[in-house]
Amino acid sequence: MREGVASLTPAQTDRHFMTIAAPLMLDSAEKLRPFCGAIRRIAVNYDKVLLVFYRTTAHLVVLSLEPQVEPALLDEIGNAVRKLELATAADSVTEKEQN
């Protein structure tokens, strides 16, 4: 949550959604991967908010954005998430080599 920004949903609803619905949505979409290729992102566009899901090997990244976001920005965000994942993986390898 961003400081100073009122949430559209109660905290309990957010917790339930993040622990149950979000992983279920992504796992369901992954079933089509062998036929359709890798998922770049999943977006759910509500009247008041756009929820965008990016999966990395270790994390599920969920962002809430204004509903009118341009697809090019979503691509940029996805690329940044992937770069962070690669940087984190590289840091882990370096750390293991130092130990």
N, C-alpha and C positions, 0 to 999 in steps of 0.2 A: 504494500500500500504506500502510496505517495503521501508524505506529510502534508496536511492542509487540504487534501482532496477527499470529499465525502464519498463513501462507498455507495454504490447502488444497491448492494445486497447486504444482509446481515452477516456478521462474522461466522456464525455457525453454518450458514448456507455456503459460504466460501470454502470452509474447511471440508464439508461433505462433498462439494463439487470437486475440489482438488484431489481428494483421496479416493473418490469412487468414480465419478463421471469422466473426468479428464483422461485418466489412464485407460478406461474402458473405450472411450471414443477413439483414442489413438491405436489401441490394440485391435479394435475392429477394423479400422482403416488399413492397418498393416496386412490384413488377410488378402488384400488385393495386390500387394507388392509384387509377387511373382508374375503377375499378369500385366500390371500397369507401371511398374518401376518404383523407384524410391519416392517417398513422400517428402515434398519440400516444406510444406506447412499445412496445417488445418486451420481454417478460419470459420468462425461462427459470427455472422453479422446480425445483431439485434438492432432494434430501432434506436436504442440509446448507447450501445457500445459494440465494439468489434473485439472479439476474443480471438487471439492468434496463438496457436500451439506449435512449438518447435521441439522435436525430440533429439537429444544427443545420446551418446552411448551411456552416459551416467545420469542425465537429468532430463526432466520435462520442463521446458520453459513456456510459461503462459503469460501473455501480455494482454492488457486491456487498453484499447486505443479508441480514439474518436471514430465513429462509424464511417466517415468519409475518407479514410486513409487510402492513398494511391497504392496500387499493387507494386509499383517499383520500390516504394519504401519498404514494403513487406519483404521483398527480395533482398534489399540491403540489410535489413535486420537479420534475416535468415543467414546471410553470408557472414555477418558479424558474430552470430551465435556459433556458426561452424568454425570460424577463426579462433574464437575463445576456446572451443573444445580442442582444437589442434594445439593451441598454445599450452593448455592445461596438460594435455597428453605429453607434449615435449618436456614440460617442467617435471612431470612424474618420471620420465625416463632419465633425465639429468640427475634428479634426486636419487634414484636407485643406483645410478652409476657412481655417485659420490659416496654412497654407503658401501 
